[in-house]
């Protein structure tokens, strides 16, 4: 089996910051486009789904930063 390598905390924090920025940008885009007639409901739904995926990735990375308290 392949052993999983630990990622350096600084790398995780940098990636979290990138994802948080992307999440904020998606949030702004969704707010702006929700009142616009230039986007379809399907396109808006896809943006919202992307925003949720980014949020999930943020949470997963944050969990990797926290020590395992269940051991």
URJO-V276979 format. One line per field, one symbol per residue. phi: phi as a letter, one per 30 degrees, with the letter a starting at -180 (. if undefined). psi: psi as a letter, one per 30 degrees, with the letter a starting at -180 (. if undefined). Layout:
phi=???
psi=???
//
This chain:
phi=.dddddcdedddddddddddddddddddddddddcccdbdddddddddddddddddddddddddddddccd
psi=lkkkkkkkeeeeeeeeeeeeeeeeeeeeeeeeffglggkleeeeeeeeeeeeeeeeeeeeeeeffkljfg.
//
